[in-house]
């Protein structure tokens, strides 16, 4: 890797460590850190400990998994291959199933704003907007029917009453999560968010309901998120693409590959 790419990945590692700390406590497992939420309605994961260069072993992974089972939370790990190249083997040796995803960063020189179709509105949501729950629900539907294929489904249902909605609203009030919603006269079509910390932000949860795909709505949602990030001084905008098909779309929008993100879960 070049010095520039090494420095960039180091910034991403600091970001990955900082974001869960805004909503979770950190438990130390030597070369691994487990982030545990309380009452938020969602769970974080374990990651390599920031700045720790010790080799992670299968025993380290199993110790974290035991704690996750004690807490009743998903046995999940996330990392970047280029900065933690030795983690895949012990994770798989412990019995977890690992999935890889293209890690991309925006090249501002390749970026151009994308407008939604004429019949679609894309707007940023305020924390107390009644459509915040619709944004959650449309994202759930989009990821339930993953990929980029067009389908018939666009019917969304409210999210669970588990504290996650109010936790999301609180993050929005604090500026920790910025969410945009795409909608037409019949209701929500897609949504997405970004989460800025110290000049870096990750675009997450961009999804479009199957009935509205291949109309440029996802690009318009991404454009609104990128525009907000740039206006507020963010200089590193990144994301993990859910598949190679999705990554190709983001590359056309001006994102470039910088690495490979991994997620490992119990099979």
N, C-alpha and C positions, 0 to 999 in steps of 0.2 A: 504494500500500500504506500501511496505517497504521503508526505507529511501533512498535506492538506486534508486528505481523506482520513488519516489517523486522528487529526484534530477534530474533524467533523464528527466522527464516530464517538470520540471522547465526550463531546457536547451532548450527543444523543444519550450516552450512558448516564450522564449527570441528570438529564431530563427524566429518563426512565426511573431513576432513583427518587427524584423530587416529586413527581406527580402523585404517586400513591400516598406519600406522606401528608398530602393535603386532606386526606380523608381516612387514613388508616394508621395504625401503630405498626412499628417495625420490630420484628423479633429476630434476634441475631443467632445464626447457625454457622458461624465461622465464615466460610467462603460463600455462603448463601444467606439471603435475607428474605424472610417471609413477611408480607404485608397483610394485615388483618383488619378488616373493617368491622365497625360495630353499629348496627342499626341502619346501615345505608341501603340495604336491599340488594346489594351486589357484592361480589367477592373479588379481591385482587389475587395475587399469585406470588410465587417465589422467584427471585432473580439472583444472579451473581452479585455478591456484595461489592459495592462501589469501591474501587481501589485495592481490593484484595486479590493478590496474584497466586494464591495457593491453588493447587490442582483439586478440583472437586472430585470426590469419590462417590461410588454407589452408596456407601454408608452415609455420606452427607445427605444425599438425595432421600434416602429412606428415613433419616431422622426428621427431615422436613415433612415428608409424607405422613409419618406417624402423627406429627403435631397437627397437620391438616385434618386427619381423620378424627383426632381428639376434639377439634373445634367444629367438626361437621361441615367443613368447607371443601370446595373442589380441590383435588390434588392436581394443581396446575403450576407449570413453570414457564417462564418466558426468558429469552435471551437473544443476542445477536451473534451469529456464527463468527464473524470476523473479530469480535472483541472477546469472545469466550469460546475459542475453537475446541477446547477439551471437554465441553459440557455434554455434548450429544451422547458420547459413549456411556458415561455413567447413568445418564437419564434413561437411556434405552435398556441398560443392564438392570435397572431397577424395575423394569416392566412397564414403564410409561410408553405411550405412543406419541411420537414427535411429528409435527407437521411444519413444513417450511413455507415461507411467504416472501416474495420480493419486497425489499426495503428500498423506498424511493424518496428522494429529496427534490424539492422544486428548484429548477434552474431559472431564476428570474428573467434571464435574457431570452428564454424560450416561451415565456408566459404571455398569454393574451386573454382578456376577459371574455367570458361566454355568457350570452344572454339566453334566458329560457324561451321556449316557444311562446307565440303571442297569447295563447289562452292560459298560460301558467304564470303564477306569481311566486317569486322566491323572496322571503322576508326573514329577517332576524327576529327571533322571539325574545321577549322580555320574560323575566323570571315568573311573573304573575299572570302571564298570558294563558288563557284557558286552552290554547292549542298546544301547550307543552306536552300534555299527555298524548295528544294525537301524534306529535313528533316521535315520541317513544314508541307508540303503537305501529306507526308506519315503518319505522326501522325494524321492528320485530318481524313484521310481515315480509319485508324485503329480504331479510337474512334467513327467514324460514324457507323462502323460495330463492335460494342463493344462485349466483351466476349472473349471466347477462341475457338470458333467453326471455323473449316476450311471452306473456301468458294472459290469462283472463282475470286473475285475482287483483282486487284493489280494496276489498272490504277490510277495514281495520277494527279492532276491538280494544277497549281500554286496557292499560297495563295492570299488573297485580297491585293490590293494596298491601305492600310490604315495606313501606317506608322509602322506597327508591325514588318515587316521584318528588316527595318533599326534599330528599337529599339532593336530587338533581336541581330543583329550584334554588336551593341554598348555594350550590356551586355556581349557578348562573348569577345570583345576586352578587357573589364575590368576584365575578369575572374569571372564574376558574374553568368554566365551560361556556362556550359560545355556540348556540344552536340556531340553525336556519331550517325553515320549512318550505317545501314546494307544494302548491295547492292549485286547484282549479275550482270552478263553481260547484263541483260535486264533492269536494273535500280534499284531504291530503294525498299527495302523490309520492313524496320522498322527503328525506331529511338528512342532516349530517351535522357534525360538531367539530370544533377544534378546542384544544386545551392549552393555553399559553402559560409558559413559565420561563422567566429570565431570557426572553428573546428567542425562545424555541417553542414551536407548537406542533402537535400531532393532529392531523385530520383523521377523525374516527367516525365510524358508523354511517358513512354515506351509503344510502340505499334508496332504490326506487321500486315501487310496487310493480309486479310483473306486467300489468296492463299498460303501464306508462313508459316502459323501457324503449331504448333506441330512439329517443326523441331529443336527446341532449339535456335532459333534466338533471342527471347526475353531474354533468359538466357544469351546469349552471349553479347547482348547489356548491360544488367544489369552488367555483369562481367566487361566489359570495363569501365563502370561508377564507379563501386566500386573500380576497380584497380586504376583509376585516383585519386579518393578521398583519398585512403589510401596512395598513393605515395606523395600526397601533404599535408599530416599531419592531415587529417580529422579523428576524432576518434568516431563520432556519425553519422551513415548513416541510414536514415529512409525513409519510404514511406507510403502512404495510398493506399491500394489495392482497385481496383474498384469494386470487388465483392469477395465473399467467394471462388469462383473457382480460381480467380486470386491469392488470398491470399495463397491458398494451394500451388501454384507454388512457390511463394516467400519463404514459410516456408521450402520447399525442398531445396532451395538455401542457407538457413542459417539465414533467418530472423525470429524473434520471436515476438509474440504479446505483446504490451505494453499498448494498450488502444483502444479507439474508436473515430475516427474523424467524425465530423458532418458537412454537408453542407446543408444550408437551402436556398430555392429560392421561388420566387412567383410561384404559381401553374398555 
